[in-house]
């Protein structure tokens, strides 16, 4: 073969390869990108599994997953219990402080504050201080007052508003109007 025949053959090979790249180049590019992404994820997953195996740990199983869940729940319960105890302690301190302030105000040592008088209609006519002692005691709640859902059980939520209000159309008029 002559030199020009070899050059023509090489040119034909390059041109056919270039034609194939022109037709399928985007597919090749997409495949290369997808393979690179898959390799990165696979390498990360295999690397973490390999590191776990090297450290002597086993692959996670269902029982270890359940154990981690149980431990997490226990930690959460302990944190919730501790937060509740702290809240109750703050509330108790607040109640004690308020009771002490009320007691100090009732004894007249209000620290520059005016002493409060009796309420009207309290029924205490004597001035010996018995009314202030009875007023400082909290009244026991009635048994039905502590139920927040009593109001909802006593009325039908599908019925209309008990006040009778609502939208009335301007076309609606009493019958027999003129």
C-alpha positions, 0 to 999 in steps of 0.5 A: 500500500502506498502512503496516500492509501494509508492516509486515506484509510486513517482519514476514513477511520477518523471521520467515521469515529467523528460521525459516531461521536456527533450522533451519540456524544450526548449519550456518552457524556450522560453515561460518563456523568452517571457512572462518576456519580454512581462510583462516588456513592458506591465508593463512600458506602463501601468505604464506610462498610470497610472501615466498620469491618476493620474496626471490628464492628459488624454490619448493622443488624435489626437487633442493633437497630432496635437496641439503638432505638431503645437507648435513644428512647431511654435518653429522651425519657430521662431528658423529659423527666429531668426537664419536668422536675426542673419545671416543677421546682421552678413552679414550686419556688414561684408559688412559694414566693407569691404566697410569701408576698401575699402573706407579707401584704396581708400582714401590712408590711407591704414594703411601701405598697398600700394595704388592700381593703376588703372586697364588697360582698365578702360577708365579713363585717368584723375587723379582727382579721378573720376575713383576711385569713379566709380570703388568703385560702384558695377555694376548692374547685368544683369537680366540673370546673376542671374538665376542659372538654365539658363545654364541647360535650354539652353542645352539638358541634354540627349545630349552628352557633347558639347565639343565632348570628350568622350571615343573612343574604340581602335578598332574604326578607321577612315573608309578607313584606311590601 
